């Protein structure tokens, strides 16, 4: 695959995720058990471990099915 084409596809995917982010937040993705949130005065740290694992599993399954 040409690198330019891959970058364009990656950019389109990022824009799509950006537009869908409010919908993703409403269904609870990003606030799953296992996601680490540390809040202090003037500071917030968010590490979405479970969300990242779930998205990775779904994408892996999708790519595997698409390849077959």
PDB file of N, CA, C and O in Angstrom:
ATOM      1  N   UNK A   1       0.849  -1.176   0.000  1.00  0.00           N
ATOM      2  CA  UNK A   1       0.000   0.000   0.000  1.00  0.00           C
ATOM      3  C   UNK A   1       0.898   1.244   0.000  1.00  0.00           C
ATOM      4  O   UNK A   1       1.901   1.293   0.712  1.00  0.00           O
ATOM      5  N   UNK A   2       0.543   2.204  -0.772  1.00  0.00           N
ATOM      6  CA  UNK A   2       1.288   3.450  -0.855  1.00  0.00           C
ATOM      7  C   UNK A   2       1.161   4.229   0.463  1.00  0.00           C
ATOM      8  O   UNK A   2       0.071   4.315   1.028  1.00  0.00           O
ATOM      9  N   UNK A   3       2.259   4.789   0.945  1.00  0.00           N
ATOM     10  CA  UNK A   3       2.261   5.497   2.227  1.00  0.00           C
ATOM     11  C   UNK A   3       1.327   6.706   2.213  1.00  0.00           C
ATOM     12  O   UNK A   3       0.686   7.011   3.218  1.00  0.00           O
ATOM     13  N   UNK A   4       1.253   7.387   1.081  1.00  0.00           N
ATOM     14  CA  UNK A   4       0.352   8.537   0.984  1.00  0.00           C
ATOM     15  C   UNK A   4      -1.098   8.136   1.147  1.00  0.00           C
ATOM     16  O   UNK A   4      -1.872   8.809   1.828  1.00  0.00           O
ATOM     17  N   UNK A   5      -1.453   7.042   0.519  1.00  0.00           N
ATOM     18  CA  UNK A   5      -2.821   6.552   0.627  1.00  0.00           C
ATOM     19  C   UNK A   5      -3.135   6.121   2.053  1.00  0.00           C
ATOM     20  O   UNK A   5      -4.231   6.379   2.551  1.00  0.00           O
ATOM     21  N   UNK A   6      -2.192   5.473   2.708  1.00  0.00           N
ATOM     22  CA  UNK A   6      -2.383   5.047   4.092  1.00  0.00           C
ATOM     23  C   UNK A   6      -2.571   6.244   5.017  1.00  0.00           C
ATOM     24  O   UNK A   6      -3.403   6.201   5.923  1.00  0.00           O
ATOM     25  N   UNK A   7      -1.809   7.310   4.798  1.00  0.00           N
ATOM     26  CA  UNK A   7      -1.948   8.513   5.622  1.00  0.00           C
ATOM     27  C   UNK A   7      -3.299   9.186   5.408  1.00  0.00           C
ATOM     28  O   UNK A   7      -3.894   9.696   6.357  1.00  0.00           O
ATOM     29  N   UNK A   8      -3.780   9.190   4.186  1.00  0.00           N
ATOM     30  CA  UNK A   8      -5.087   9.786   3.904  1.00  0.00           C
ATOM     31  C   UNK A   8      -6.186   8.982   4.597  1.00  0.00           C
ATOM     32  O   UNK A   8      -7.095   9.561   5.192  1.00  0.00           O
ATOM     33  N   UNK A   9      -6.111   7.662   4.525  1.00  0.00           N
ATOM     34  CA  UNK A   9      -7.111   6.817   5.185  1.00  0.00           C
ATOM     35  C   UNK A   9      -7.059   7.016   6.696  1.00  0.00           C
ATOM     36  O   UNK A   9      -8.098   7.105   7.349  1.00  0.00           O
ATOM     37  N   UNK A  10      -5.857   7.086   7.250  1.00  0.00           N
ATOM     38  CA  UNK A  10      -5.700   7.316   8.687  1.00  0.00           C
ATOM     39  C   UNK A  10      -6.311   8.657   9.096  1.00  0.00           C
ATOM     40  O   UNK A  10      -6.969   8.749  10.132  1.00  0.00           O
ATOM     41  N   UNK A  11      -6.099   9.679   8.297  1.00  0.00           N
ATOM     42  CA  UNK A  11      -6.671  10.990   8.576  1.00  0.00           C
ATOM     43  C   UNK A  11      -8.188  10.977   8.533  1.00  0.00           C
ATOM     44  O   UNK A  11      -8.840  11.590   9.378  1.00  0.00           O
ATOM     45  N   UNK A  12      -8.753  10.285   7.557  1.00  0.00           N
ATOM     46  CA  UNK A  12     -10.212  10.186   7.450  1.00  0.00           C
ATOM     47  C   UNK A  12     -10.789   9.456   8.654  1.00  0.00           C
ATOM     48  O   UNK A  12     -11.834   9.843   9.177  1.00  0.00           O
ATOM     49  N   UNK A  13     -10.113   8.405   9.093  1.00  0.00           N
ATOM     50  CA  UNK A  13     -10.572   7.667  10.272  1.00  0.00           C
ATOM     51  C   UNK A  13     -10.527   8.558  11.507  1.00  0.00           C
ATOM     52  O   UNK A  13     -11.457   8.530  12.313  1.00  0.00           O
ATOM     53  N   UNK A  14      -9.478   9.343  11.674  1.00  0.00           N
ATOM     54  CA  UNK A  14      -9.384  10.249  12.820  1.00  0.00           C
ATOM     55  C   UNK A  14     -10.494  11.288  12.808  1.00  0.00           C
ATOM     56  O   UNK A  14     -11.073  11.587  13.852  1.00  0.00           O
ATOM     57  N   UNK A  15     -10.797  11.838  11.644  1.00  0.00           N
ATOM     58  CA  UNK A  15     -11.881  12.822  11.537  1.00  0.00           C
ATOM     59  C   UNK A  15     -13.218  12.164  11.880  1.00  0.00           C
ATOM     60  O   UNK A  15     -14.036  12.760  12.580  1.00  0.00           O
ATOM     61  N   UNK A  16     -13.444  10.955  11.398  1.00  0.00           N
ATOM     62  CA  UNK A  16     -14.694  10.243  11.686  1.00  0.00           C
ATOM     63  C   UNK A  16     -14.845   9.979  13.184  1.00  0.00           C
ATOM     64  O   UNK A  16     -15.926  10.160  13.743  1.00  0.00           O
ATOM     65  N   UNK A  17     -13.772   9.556  13.824  1.00  0.00           N
ATOM     66  CA  UNK A  17     -13.821   9.317  15.268  1.00  0.00           C
ATOM     67  C   UNK A  17     -14.085  10.624  16.012  1.00  0.00           C
ATOM     68  O   UNK A  17     -14.815  10.638  17.004  1.00  0.00           O
ATOM     69  N   UNK A  18     -13.500  11.711  15.544  1.00  0.00           N
ATOM     70  CA  UNK A  18     -13.737  13.010  16.159  1.00  0.00           C
ATOM     71  C   UNK A  18     -15.196  13.427  16.084  1.00  0.00           C
ATOM     72  O   UNK A  18     -15.740  13.965  17.048  1.00  0.00           O
ATOM     73  N   UNK A  19     -15.830  13.182  14.948  1.00  0.00           N
ATOM     74  CA  UNK A  19     -17.244  13.525  14.808  1.00  0.00           C
ATOM     75  C   UNK A  19     -18.136  12.595  15.624  1.00  0.00           C
ATOM     76  O   UNK A  19     -19.184  13.017  16.112  1.00  0.00           O
ATOM     77  N   UNK A  20     -17.736  11.346  15.775  1.00  0.00           N
ATOM     78  CA  UNK A  20     -18.543  10.380  16.508  1.00  0.00           C
ATOM     79  C   UNK A  20     -18.274  10.365  18.012  1.00  0.00           C
ATOM     80  O   UNK A  20     -18.944   9.642  18.748  1.00  0.00           O
ATOM     81  N   UNK A  21     -17.313  11.145  18.472  1.00  0.00           N
ATOM     82  CA  UNK A  21     -16.932  11.116  19.893  1.00  0.00           C
ATOM     83  C   UNK A  21     -18.105  11.381  20.843  1.00  0.00           C
ATOM     84  O   UNK A  21     -18.217  10.682  21.850  1.00  0.00           O
ATOM     85  N   UNK A  22     -18.998  12.371  20.571  1.00  0.00           N
ATOM     86  CA  UNK A  22     -20.141  12.563  21.485  1.00  0.00           C
ATOM     87  C   UNK A  22     -21.047  11.330  21.573  1.00  0.00           C
ATOM     88  O   UNK A  22     -21.572  11.026  22.644  1.00  0.00           O
ATOM     89  N   UNK A  23     -21.231  10.630  20.470  1.00  0.00           N
ATOM     90  CA  UNK A  23     -22.048   9.411  20.474  1.00  0.00           C
ATOM     91  C   UNK A  23     -21.345   8.312  21.254  1.00  0.00           C
ATOM     92  O   UNK A  23     -21.978   7.585  22.020  1.00  0.00           O
ATOM     93  N   UNK A  24     -20.045   8.190  21.062  1.00  0.00           N
ATOM     94  CA  UNK A  24     -19.260   7.181  21.770  1.00  0.00           C
ATOM     95  C   UNK A  24     -19.338   7.410  23.280  1.00  0.00           C
ATOM     96  O   UNK A  24     -19.435   6.457  24.052  1.00  0.00           O
ATOM     97  N   UNK A  25     -19.296   8.675  23.696  1.00  0.00           N
ATOM     98  CA  UNK A  25     -19.381   8.993  25.118  1.00  0.00           C
ATOM     99  C   UNK A  25     -20.727   8.642  25.716  1.00  0.00           C
ATOM    100  O   UNK A  25     -20.805   8.253  26.881  1.00  0.00           O
ATOM    101  N   UNK A  26     -21.798   8.776  24.930  1.00  0.00           N
ATOM    102  CA  UNK A  26     -23.140   8.474  25.438  1.00  0.00           C
ATOM    103  C   UNK A  26     -23.366   6.987  25.678  1.00  0.00           C
ATOM    104  O   UNK A  26     -24.131   6.616  26.569  1.00  0.00           O
ATOM    105  N   UNK A  27     -22.714   6.130  24.898  1.00  0.00           N
ATOM    106  CA  UNK A  27     -22.922   4.687  25.086  1.00  0.00           C
ATOM    107  C   UNK A  27     -22.037   4.115  26.190  1.00  0.00           C
ATOM    108  O   UNK A  27     -22.116   2.925  26.494  1.00  0.00           O
ATOM    109  N   UNK A  28     -21.198   4.955  26.790  1.00  0.00           N
ATOM    110  CA  UNK A  28     -20.406   4.515  27.933  1.00  0.00           C
ATOM    111  C   UNK A  28     -18.982   4.133  27.612  1.00  0.00           C
ATOM    112  O   UNK A  28     -18.208   3.827  28.518  1.00  0.00           O
ATOM    113  N   UNK A  29     -18.615   4.144  26.334  1.00  0.00           N
ATOM    114  CA  UNK A  29     -17.241   3.808  25.976  1.00  0.00           C
ATOM    115  C   UNK A  29     -16.334   4.922  26.470  1.00  0.00           C
ATOM    116  O   UNK A  29     -16.555   6.090  26.148  1.00  0.00           O
ATOM    117  N   UNK A  30     -15.330   4.579  27.237  1.00  0.00           N
ATOM    118  CA  UNK A  30     -14.448   5.574  27.820  1.00  0.00           C
ATOM    119  C   UNK A  30     -14.614   5.682  29.319  1.00  0.00           C
ATOM    120  O   UNK A  30     -13.816   6.337  29.990  1.00  0.00           O
ATOM    121  N   UNK A  31     -15.652   5.041  29.855  1.00  0.00           N
ATOM    122  CA  UNK A  31     -15.874   5.025  31.299  1.00  0.00           C
ATOM    123  C   UNK A  31     -16.138   3.599  31.768  1.00  0.00           C
ATOM    124  O   UNK A  31     -17.012   3.353  32.599  1.00  0.00           O
ATOM    125  N   UNK A  32     -15.374   2.680  31.225  1.00  0.00           N
ATOM    126  CA  UNK A  32     -15.546   1.269  31.569  1.00  0.00           C
ATOM    127  C   UNK A  32     -14.784   0.931  32.843  1.00  0.00           C
ATOM    128  O   UNK A  32     -13.822   1.615  33.192  1.00  0.00           O
ATOM    129  N   UNK A  33     -15.213  -0.129  33.545  1.00  0.00           N
ATOM    130  CA  UNK A  33     -14.424  -0.577  34.693  1.00  0.00           C
ATOM    131  C   UNK A  33     -13.028  -0.986  34.216  1.00  0.00           C
ATOM    132  O   UNK A  33     -12.898  -1.718  33.235  1.00  0.00           O
ATOM    133  N   UNK A  34     -12.025  -0.533  34.882  1.00  0.00           N
ATOM    134  CA  UNK A  34     -10.655  -0.812  34.468  1.00  0.00           C
ATOM    135  C   UNK A  34      -9.976   0.399  33.870  1.00  0.00           C
ATOM    136  O   UNK A  34      -8.750   0.427  33.762  1.00  0.00           O
ATOM    137  N   UNK A  35     -10.753   1.411  33.476  1.00  0.00           N
ATOM    138  CA  UNK A  35     -10.175   2.676  33.033  1.00  0.00           C
ATOM    139  C   UNK A  35      -9.760   3.463  34.273  1.00  0.00           C
ATOM    140  O   UNK A  35     -10.538   3.595  35.218  1.00  0.00           O
ATOM    141  N   UNK A  36      -8.558   3.975  34.269  1.00  0.00           N
ATOM    142  CA  UNK A  36      -8.009   4.657  35.443  1.00  0.00           C
ATOM    143  C   UNK A  36      -8.251   6.155  35.330  1.00  0.00           C
ATOM    144  O   UNK A  36      -7.885   6.778  34.333  1.00  0.00           O
ATOM    145  N   UNK A  37      -8.869   6.728  36.354  1.00  0.00           N
ATOM    146  CA  UNK A  37      -9.099   8.167  36.414  1.00  0.00           C
ATOM    147  C   UNK A  37      -8.593   8.670  37.758  1.00  0.00           C
ATOM    148  O   UNK A  37      -9.042   8.212  38.809  1.00  0.00           O
ATOM    149  N   UNK A  38      -7.663   9.608  37.719  1.00  0.00           N
ATOM    150  CA  UNK A  38      -7.145  10.232  38.930  1.00  0.00           C
ATOM    151  C   UNK A  38      -7.471  11.716  38.838  1.00  0.00           C
ATOM    152  O   UNK A  38      -7.000  12.411  37.938  1.00  0.00           O
ATOM    153  N   UNK A  39      -8.287  12.197  39.787  1.00  0.00           N
ATOM    154  CA  UNK A  39      -8.679  13.605  39.797  1.00  0.00           C
ATOM    155  C   UNK A  39      -8.208  14.255  41.086  1.00  0.00           C
ATOM    156  O   UNK A  39      -8.462  13.763  42.186  1.00  0.00           O
ATOM    157  N   UNK A  40      -7.531  15.350  40.925  1.00  0.00           N
ATOM    158  CA  UNK A  40      -7.095  16.175  42.050  1.00  0.00           C
ATOM    159  C   UNK A  40      -7.399  17.619  41.690  1.00  0.00           C
ATOM    160  O   UNK A  40      -7.797  17.907  40.562  1.00  0.00           O
ATOM    161  N   UNK A  41      -7.221  18.502  42.611  1.00  0.00           N
ATOM    162  CA  UNK A  41      -7.494  19.912  42.349  1.00  0.00           C
ATOM    163  C   UNK A  41      -6.558  20.432  41.258  1.00  0.00           C
ATOM    164  O   UNK A  41      -5.340  20.444  41.432  1.00  0.00           O
ATOM    165  N   UNK A  42      -7.128  20.857  40.145  1.00  0.00           N
ATOM    166  CA  UNK A  42      -6.347  21.399  39.049  1.00  0.00           C
ATOM    167  C   UNK A  42      -5.630  20.358  38.204  1.00  0.00           C
ATOM    168  O   UNK A  42      -4.763  20.702  37.401  1.00  0.00           O
ATOM    169  N   UNK A  43      -5.986  19.083  38.376  1.00  0.00           N
ATOM    170  CA  UNK A  43      -5.284  18.007  37.662  1.00  0.00           C
ATOM    171  C   UNK A  43      -6.229  16.846  37.424  1.00  0.00           C
ATOM    172  O   UNK A  43      -6.994  16.458  38.307  1.00  0.00           O
ATOM    173  N   UNK A  44      -6.166  16.297  36.226  1.00  0.00           N
ATOM    174  CA  UNK A  44      -6.957  15.105  35.912  1.00  0.00           C
ATOM    175  C   UNK A  44      -6.144  14.211  34.997  1.00  0.00           C
ATOM    176  O   UNK A  44      -5.659  14.658  33.957  1.00  0.00           O
ATOM    177  N   UNK A  45      -5.991  12.951  35.377  1.00  0.00           N
ATOM    178  CA  UNK A  45      -5.269  11.961  34.581  1.00  0.00           C
ATOM    179  C   UNK A  45      -6.245  10.860  34.217  1.00  0.00           C
ATOM    180  O   UNK A  45      -6.912  10.295  35.083  1.00  0.00           O
ATOM    181  N   UNK A  46      -6.323  10.561  32.933  1.00  0.00           N
ATOM    182  CA  UNK A  46      -7.245   9.540  32.441  1.00  0.00           C
ATOM    183  C   UNK A  46      -6.464   8.552  31.592  1.00  0.00           C
ATOM    184  O   UNK A  46      -5.849   8.938  30.598  1.00  0.00           O
ATOM    185  N   UNK A  47      -6.485   7.271  31.977  1.00  0.00           N
ATOM    186  CA  UNK A  47      -5.790   6.208  31.251  1.00  0.00           C
ATOM    187  C   UNK A  47      -6.835   5.147  30.891  1.00  0.00           C
ATOM    188  O   UNK A  47      -7.220   4.348  31.745  1.00  0.00           O
ATOM    189  N   UNK A  48      -7.298   5.132  29.636  1.00  0.00           N
ATOM    190  CA  UNK A  48      -8.377   4.215  29.243  1.00  0.00           C
ATOM    191  C   UNK A  48      -7.881   2.816  28.869  1.00  0.00           C
ATOM    192  O   UNK A  48      -7.887   2.450  27.694  1.00  0.00           O
ATOM    193  N   UNK A  49      -7.456   2.041  29.857  1.00  0.00           N
ATOM    194  CA  UNK A  49      -6.879   0.727  29.592  1.00  0.00           C
ATOM    195  C   UNK A  49      -7.934  -0.235  29.031  1.00  0.00           C
ATOM    196  O   UNK A  49      -7.714  -0.835  27.979  1.00  0.00           O
ATOM    197  N   UNK A  50      -9.050  -0.387  29.700  1.00  0.00           N
ATOM    198  CA  UNK A  50     -10.079  -1.323  29.260  1.00  0.00           C
ATOM    199  C   UNK A  50     -10.674  -0.900  27.924  1.00  0.00           C
ATOM    200  O   UNK A  50     -10.913  -1.740  27.057  1.00  0.00           O
ATOM    201  N   UNK A  51     -10.912   0.382  27.755  1.00  0.00           N
ATOM    202  CA  UNK A  51     -11.452   0.881  26.492  1.00  0.00           C
ATOM    203  C   UNK A  51     -10.487   0.585  25.348  1.00  0.00           C
ATOM    204  O   UNK A  51     -10.914   0.177  24.268  1.00  0.00           O
ATOM    205  N   UNK A  52      -9.199   0.785  25.574  1.00  0.00           N
ATOM    206  CA  UNK A  52      -8.201   0.509  24.541  1.00  0.00           C
ATOM    207  C   UNK A  52      -8.164  -0.975  24.182  1.00  0.00           C
ATOM    208  O   UNK A  52      -8.069  -1.328  23.007  1.00  0.00           O
ATOM    209  N   UNK A  53      -8.238  -1.839  25.188  1.00  0.00           N
ATOM    210  CA  UNK A  53      -8.254  -3.283  24.927  1.00  0.00           C
ATOM    211  C   UNK A  53      -9.498  -3.693  24.143  1.00  0.00           C
ATOM    212  O   UNK A  53      -9.413  -4.518  23.234  1.00  0.00           O
ATOM    213  N   UNK A  54     -10.642  -3.128  24.487  1.00  0.00           N
ATOM    214  CA  UNK A  54     -11.876  -3.452  23.789  1.00  0.00           C
ATOM    215  C   UNK A  54     -11.825  -2.998  22.327  1.00  0.00           C
ATOM    216  O   UNK A  54     -12.198  -3.754  21.431  1.00  0.00           O
ATOM    217  N   UNK A  55     -11.372  -1.787  22.088  1.00  0.00           N
ATOM    218  CA  UNK A  55     -11.265  -1.275  20.725  1.00  0.00           C
ATOM    219  C   UNK A  55     -10.263  -2.101  19.927  1.00  0.00           C
ATOM    220  O   UNK A  55     -10.499  -2.402  18.757  1.00  0.00           O
ATOM    221  N   UNK A  56      -9.160  -2.465  20.544  1.00  0.00           N
ATOM    222  CA  UNK A  56      -8.158  -3.291  19.874  1.00  0.00           C
ATOM    223  C   UNK A  56      -8.724  -4.652  19.479  1.00  0.00           C
ATOM    224  O   UNK A  56      -8.476  -5.129  18.371  1.00  0.00           O
ATOM    225  N   UNK A  57      -9.476  -5.272  20.371  1.00  0.00           N
ATOM    226  CA  UNK A  57     -10.066  -6.575  20.075  1.00  0.00           C
ATOM    227  C   UNK A  57     -11.076  -6.481  18.930  1.00  0.00           C
ATOM    228  O   UNK A  57     -11.104  -7.342  18.051  1.00  0.00           O
ATOM    229  N   UNK A  58     -11.899  -5.441  18.941  1.00  0.00           N
ATOM    230  CA  UNK A  58     -12.896  -5.269  17.880  1.00  0.00           C
ATOM    231  C   UNK A  58     -12.215  -5.012  16.538  1.00  0.00           C
ATOM    232  O   UNK A  58     -12.615  -5.585  15.524  1.00  0.00           O
ATOM    233  N   UNK A  59     -11.195  -4.161  16.522  1.00  0.00           N
ATOM    234  CA  UNK A  59     -10.482  -3.887  15.275  1.00  0.00           C
ATOM    235  C   UNK A  59      -9.740  -5.123  14.765  1.00  0.00           C
ATOM    236  O   UNK A  59      -9.722  -5.380  13.562  1.00  0.00           O
ATOM    237  N   UNK A  60      -9.135  -5.880  15.664  1.00  0.00           N
ATOM    238  CA  UNK A  60      -8.440  -7.099  15.262  1.00  0.00           C
ATOM    239  C   UNK A  60      -9.414  -8.094  14.648  1.00  0.00           C
ATOM    240  O   UNK A  60      -9.122  -8.684  13.608  1.00  0.00           O
ATOM    241  N   UNK A  61     -10.557  -8.284  15.272  1.00  0.00           N
ATOM    242  CA  UNK A  61     -11.569  -9.180  14.737  1.00  0.00           C
ATOM    243  C   UNK A  61     -12.067  -8.692  13.378  1.00  0.00           C
ATOM    244  O   UNK A  61     -12.232  -9.482  12.448  1.00  0.00           O
ATOM    245  N   UNK A  62     -12.305  -7.389  13.271  1.00  0.00           N
ATOM    246  CA  UNK A  62     -12.759  -6.830  12.005  1.00  0.00           C
ATOM    247  C   UNK A  62     -11.754  -7.019  10.887  1.00  0.00           C
ATOM    248  O   UNK A  62     -12.126  -7.426   9.786  1.00  0.00           O
ATOM    249  N   UNK A  63     -10.486  -6.731  11.145  1.00  0.00           N
ATOM    250  CA  UNK A  63      -9.456  -6.914  10.132  1.00  0.00           C
ATOM    251  C   UNK A  63      -9.282  -8.384   9.772  1.00  0.00           C
ATOM    252  O   UNK A  63      -9.049  -8.721   8.611  1.00  0.00           O
ATOM    253  N   UNK A  64      -9.399  -9.265  10.780  1.00  0.00           N
ATOM    254  CA  UNK A  64      -9.269 -10.699  10.517  1.00  0.00           C
ATOM    255  C   UNK A  64     -10.404 -11.185   9.617  1.00  0.00           C
ATOM    256  O   UNK A  64     -10.175 -11.953   8.683  1.00  0.00           O
ATOM    257  N   UNK A  65     -11.631 -10.735   9.901  1.00  0.00           N
ATOM    258  CA  UNK A  65     -12.776 -11.129   9.075  1.00  0.00           C
ATOM    259  C   UNK A  65     -12.694 -10.531   7.681  1.00  0.00           C
ATOM    260  O   UNK A  65     -13.060 -11.183   6.703  1.00  0.00           O
ATOM    261  N   UNK A  66     -12.221  -9.306   7.581  1.00  0.00           N
ATOM    262  CA  UNK A  66     -12.094  -8.630   6.276  1.00  0.00           C
ATOM    263  C   UNK A  66     -11.061  -9.315   5.401  1.00  0.00           C
ATOM    264  O   UNK A  66     -11.199  -9.347   4.178  1.00  0.00           O
ATOM    265  N   UNK A  67     -10.028  -9.863   6.025  1.00  0.00           N
ATOM    266  CA  UNK A  67      -8.943 -10.499   5.283  1.00  0.00           C
ATOM    267  C   UNK A  67      -9.363 -11.852   4.721  1.00  0.00           C
ATOM    268  O   UNK A  67      -8.843 -12.271   3.687  1.00  0.00           O
ATOM    269  N   UNK A  68     -10.273 -12.529   5.365  1.00  0.00           N
ATOM    270  CA  UNK A  68     -10.712 -13.868   4.923  1.00  0.00           C
ATOM    271  C   UNK A  68     -11.615 -13.808   3.733  1.00  0.00           C
ATOM    272  O   UNK A  68     -12.065 -14.846   3.247  1.00  0.00           O
TER     273      UNK A  68
END
